[in-house]
Amino acid sequence: MPPKQFPTLTTARLLLRKCSLADAPDIQRLAGDRDVASTTVRIPHPYEDGMAEEWIGTHQGSFDRGEEVSLAVTLRSDGAFIGDIGLRLNLADEVGEMGYWIGKPYWNQGYGTEAAAAIIKYAFEVLGLNRVYAAHFKRNPASGRVMRKIGMTHEGTLQQHVMKWGEYEDMEYYGILKSEFLSK
């Protein structure tokens, strides 16, 4: 059964909330950074005018259909938008795929780990999922460190699994089960 309303998740330093059209300029600026776009499968480059608004416009329908939860990652201190985190849902199998990005000015400050821990908790405690998995490009080991820090286990490498900007990319897959989360 799809969740009924968008969550708002709070951590020590972050507020994870539904994206609004007011976030579009920050999304375009931060996701439009080539270094950010290069670390993700889905973020295009260049990130052109209107793309952020179009993407935000898909969130409610995807949520209502129980397909995806996408949340703005913002700083509690001043409300600054710093990235996005989400779960692509397969509710029939009680599985979610976590994906996230953090704007480059906010890298290496623990925000990705903090946001990922919050959405994993939401996945298991609120959505009742049994498993959450995530993947990162092999050339982006920082994402793997985030996944390990929140208790995920490396499950394997899929060689040349996706193409990004005309180059095949190896993908590193991680996962965590509800039973593992609850035992920590």
PEVEN-V967708 format. One record per helix or strand of 2 or more residues. SS is the DSSP state (H for helix, E for strand). FROM is the first residue (numbers start at 1). TO is the last residue. Records with the same first field share a line. If there is no record, write none. Layout:
SS->FROM-TO + FROM-TO
//
This chain:
E->9-10 + 14-18 + 68-75 + 81-90 + 95-102 + 131-137 + 153-164 + 167-177
H->21-31 + 34-37 + 51-64 + 104-106 + 111-125 + 141-149 + 178-182
//
